[in-house]
Amino acid sequence: MRQTIISLEKFYSAPLGKSALDMAGRRLVSLWPDLAGRNVLGFGYCGPYLAPYMKSANRMVLAMPGGQGAVVSTGQRGNITCLTHEDYLPFSDARFDNVLCVHGAEETPDLNVLLRELWRVTRPEGRIVVIASNRSGLWAGSDKSPFGAGRPFSRNQLRTALQAAGFVPTVWSGALYAPPFTRLAKPTFTKGCERFGETVWPRFSGLVLVEAVKRLYAEPAGYVKATPKRAKFGNSAAANRTVNE
């Protein structure tokens, strides 16, 4: 059973949820600093994370799984929320340039089916970011947040799942190194924990963030792969390791 929309909204309106959003959101914004003119899909519960792009994006849709429930959100074109089945999204093929999945992977009954549907609606060379609970982090075992529900992941598990769905993972990062305690959800403390965690124990973040690209072609035999320029999750070297490291 998924976390309900009521429990998710309650969490993100509380100090602990606001702190979690701030820490994870800054990672997302450093990767996607501008989505002007892009068609954007959020699956799961992505409204708070996509709010900074609301005015600049060409079109934004918040798709919420039926087991979770939905809350109406409005944009420049009216309602941008829809309630949907996870195994059949109500969108045409290759519709979105950027796809974000938050509170979507951990509790889905079939992750492979969900990722294949997200692949289908993503345009060629489009980007997807999956934010999920880290199985090695403290937040995965806490009942104080929705990140403690469902199945947590390691970065290798997410990488394998994305590859199986046809995506090519490009970069990963972590967020939420501070313990999931309300009394510690202070900006100065959490930011200090983020800097310390990124440097000292990057694998023990509360969340794993993986970005991947949709590719339709295979590299020919003998192809010499050039080193591409890629977006970064901030300025920390530990936060910008490739998925193969």
C-alpha positions as CSV (number, residue, x, y, z in Angstrom):
1,M,0.0,0.0,0.0
2,R,1.3,3.4,-0.9
3,Q,1.6,6.4,1.3
4,T,-1.5,8.5,1.0
5,I,-1.6,12.0,-0.4
6,I,-2.7,13.2,3.0
7,S,0.4,11.8,4.8
8,L,2.7,13.1,2.1
9,E,1.3,16.6,2.3
10,K,1.4,16.5,6.1
11,F,5.1,15.5,6.0
12,Y,6.1,18.2,3.6
13,S,4.3,20.9,5.6
14,A,6.2,19.9,8.8
15,P,9.8,21.1,9.7
16,L,11.3,17.7,8.9
17,G,9.7,17.5,5.5
18,K,10.7,21.1,4.6
19,S,14.3,20.3,5.6
20,A,14.2,17.1,3.4
21,L,12.8,19.1,0.5
22,D,15.5,21.7,0.8
23,M,18.4,19.3,0.9
24,A,17.1,17.1,-2.0
25,G,15.7,20.0,-4.0
26,R,19.1,21.8,-4.1
27,R,20.6,18.7,-5.7
28,L,17.8,18.6,-8.3
29,V,18.2,22.3,-9.1
30,S,21.9,22.0,-9.5
31,L,21.3,19.3,-12.1
32,W,18.4,20.9,-13.8
33,P,19.0,24.7,-13.3
34,D,16.6,25.7,-16.0
35,L,13.7,23.8,-17.7
36,A,12.5,26.8,-19.7
37,G,10.4,25.7,-22.7
38,R,10.6,22.0,-21.7
39,N,7.7,19.5,-21.3
40,V,8.0,18.1,-17.8
41,L,6.4,15.1,-16.1
42,G,6.4,14.4,-12.4
43,F,5.4,10.9,-11.3
44,G,4.6,10.1,-7.7
45,Y,4.6,13.1,-5.5
46,C,6.7,15.7,-7.2
47,G,4.8,19.0,-6.8
48,P,7.2,20.5,-4.1
49,Y,10.2,19.5,-6.1
50,L,9.0,20.9,-9.4
51,A,7.6,24.1,-8.0
52,P,10.8,26.1,-9.0
53,Y,10.2,25.2,-12.7
54,M,6.4,25.9,-12.7
55,K,6.6,29.3,-14.5
56,S,9.4,28.5,-17.0
57,A,8.4,25.1,-18.2
58,N,6.4,24.9,-21.4
59,R,4.1,22.2,-20.0
60,M,4.1,20.4,-16.6
61,V,2.0,17.4,-15.6
62,L,1.9,15.8,-12.1
63,A,0.9,12.2,-12.5
64,M,-0.1,10.6,-9.2
65,P,-0.6,6.8,-8.8
66,G,-4.1,5.6,-7.9
67,G,-3.0,4.0,-4.6
68,Q,-1.6,7.3,-3.4
69,G,-4.4,9.6,-4.4
70,A,-4.1,13.1,-5.9
71,V,-4.5,16.7,-4.9
72,V,-5.4,19.4,-7.5
73,S,-2.5,21.7,-8.5
74,T,-2.8,24.5,-11.0
75,G,-0.4,26.0,-13.5
76,Q,-0.6,28.6,-16.3
77,R,-2.9,26.3,-18.2
78,G,-5.2,25.3,-15.4
79,N,-5.2,21.9,-13.6
80,I,-1.9,20.0,-14.1
81,T,-2.7,17.0,-11.9
82,C,-4.0,13.6,-13.0
83,L,-4.6,10.3,-11.2
84,T,-3.3,7.4,-13.2
85,H,-2.5,3.7,-13.3
86,E,1.2,2.9,-12.9
87,D,1.3,0.4,-15.7
88,Y,-0.3,2.6,-18.3
89,L,0.3,6.3,-18.2
90,P,-2.3,8.4,-20.2
91,F,0.2,10.1,-22.4
92,S,1.3,9.6,-26.0
93,D,4.8,8.2,-26.8
94,A,7.8,10.5,-26.5
95,R,5.9,13.3,-24.9
96,F,8.2,14.7,-22.2
97,D,11.7,16.2,-22.2
98,N,12.3,15.8,-18.5
99,V,10.8,13.2,-16.1
100,L,11.1,13.3,-12.3
101,C,10.1,10.3,-10.1
102,V,9.8,11.0,-6.4
103,H,7.8,8.7,-4.0
104,G,7.2,6.6,-7.1
105,A,9.8,3.8,-7.1
106,E,9.8,2.5,-3.5
107,E,6.2,1.4,-3.3
108,T,5.4,0.4,-6.9
109,P,4.2,-3.2,-7.3
110,D,6.4,-3.6,-10.4
111,L,9.4,-1.2,-10.9
112,N,10.3,-2.6,-14.3
113,V,6.8,-1.9,-15.7
114,L,6.8,1.6,-14.2
115,L,10.2,2.5,-15.7
116,R,9.3,1.1,-19.1
117,E,6.2,3.4,-19.1
118,L,8.3,6.4,-18.1
119,W,10.7,5.4,-20.9
120,R,7.9,5.3,-23.4
121,V,6.6,8.8,-22.6
122,T,10.1,10.3,-22.6
123,R,11.5,11.8,-25.8
124,P,14.7,10.5,-27.3
125,E,17.7,12.1,-25.5
126,G,15.2,13.2,-22.7
127,R,16.3,13.0,-19.1
128,I,14.9,11.2,-16.1
129,V,15.8,11.7,-12.4
130,V,14.7,9.1,-9.9
131,I,14.9,10.1,-6.2
132,A,14.5,7.1,-3.9
133,S,15.3,6.0,-0.3
134,N,18.8,4.7,0.1
135,R,18.9,1.3,1.7
136,S,22.2,2.2,3.5
137,G,20.9,5.4,5.0
138,L,19.1,6.2,8.2
139,W,15.9,7.5,6.6
140,A,15.1,4.0,5.1
141,G,14.4,2.7,8.6
142,S,12.5,5.6,10.0
143,D,8.8,5.8,10.4
144,K,9.0,9.6,10.7
145,S,9.0,10.2,7.0
146,P,7.5,8.6,3.8
147,F,11.0,7.6,2.8
148,G,10.9,4.8,5.3
149,A,8.0,3.1,3.5
150,G,8.4,0.6,0.8
151,R,11.5,-0.8,-0.7
152,P,14.8,1.2,-0.4
153,F,17.5,1.0,-3.1
154,S,21.2,1.1,-3.5
155,R,22.6,3.2,-6.4
156,N,23.6,0.0,-8.2
157,Q,20.0,-1.4,-7.9
158,L,18.6,1.8,-9.4
159,R,21.2,1.8,-12.2
160,T,20.4,-1.8,-13.1
161,A,16.6,-1.1,-13.1
162,L,17.1,2.0,-15.3
163,Q,19.3,0.1,-17.7
164,A,16.8,-2.8,-18.0
165,A,14.1,-0.2,-18.9
166,G,16.3,1.2,-21.7
167,F,17.7,4.3,-20.0
168,V,21.4,5.1,-19.9
169,P,22.4,6.2,-16.4
170,T,24.8,9.2,-16.4
171,V,25.3,10.6,-12.9
172,W,24.3,9.9,-9.3
173,S,24.3,11.8,-6.1
174,G,22.9,11.6,-2.5
175,A,21.0,13.8,-0.1
176,L,19.8,13.8,3.5
177,Y,22.8,12.9,5.5
178,A,21.3,14.4,8.7
179,P,19.4,12.0,11.0
180,P,15.6,12.0,10.5
181,F,14.9,13.8,13.8
182,T,12.6,16.9,13.9
183,R,14.7,18.6,16.6
184,L,17.7,18.5,14.3
185,A,15.9,19.9,11.2
186,K,17.6,23.2,11.4
187,P,19.2,24.8,8.3
188,T,22.6,25.3,9.8
189,F,22.8,21.7,11.1
190,T,21.4,20.0,8.0
191,K,23.6,21.9,5.6
192,G,26.7,21.1,7.7
193,C,25.6,17.4,7.7
194,E,25.3,17.5,3.9
195,R,28.8,18.9,3.4
196,F,30.3,16.4,5.8
197,G,28.4,13.5,4.3
198,E,29.2,14.3,0.7
199,T,32.9,14.3,1.7
200,V,33.3,11.6,4.3
201,W,30.5,9.0,3.6
202,P,28.7,9.6,0.3
203,R,27.2,6.1,0.2
204,F,25.2,6.6,3.5
205,S,22.9,9.4,2.3
206,G,19.2,9.2,3.1
207,L,18.3,9.5,-0.5
208,V,19.8,8.2,-3.8
209,L,19.4,10.4,-6.9
210,V,20.2,9.0,-10.3
211,E,19.9,10.7,-13.6
212,A,19.6,8.8,-16.9
213,V,19.0,9.6,-20.5
214,K,16.8,7.9,-23.1
215,R,18.8,6.6,-26.0
216,L,17.4,4.8,-29.1
217,Y,20.7,3.6,-30.6
218,A,23.5,1.2,-29.8
219,E,27.1,2.2,-30.1
220,P,28.7,0.4,-33.1
221,A,31.6,-2.0,-32.6
222,G,35.0,-0.3,-32.5
223,Y,33.4,3.0,-31.4
224,V,35.6,5.2,-29.3
225,K,33.5,6.8,-26.7
226,A,34.3,10.4,-26.0
227,T,33.9,11.9,-22.5
228,P,30.7,13.9,-22.6
229,K,30.1,17.1,-20.6
230,R,27.5,16.4,-18.0
231,A,25.5,18.4,-15.5
232,K,26.6,18.3,-11.9
233,F,24.9,17.9,-8.6
234,G,26.5,21.0,-7.0
235,N,30.3,21.5,-6.6
236,S,31.3,18.5,-4.5
237,A,33.4,15.9,-6.2
238,A,31.9,13.2,-4.1
239,A,28.4,14.2,-5.2
240,N,29.2,13.9,-8.9
241,R,30.6,10.4,-9.3
242,T,29.6,8.5,-12.4
243,V,27.4,5.5,-12.0
244,N,30.2,3.2,-13.0
245,E,32.5,4.3,-10.2
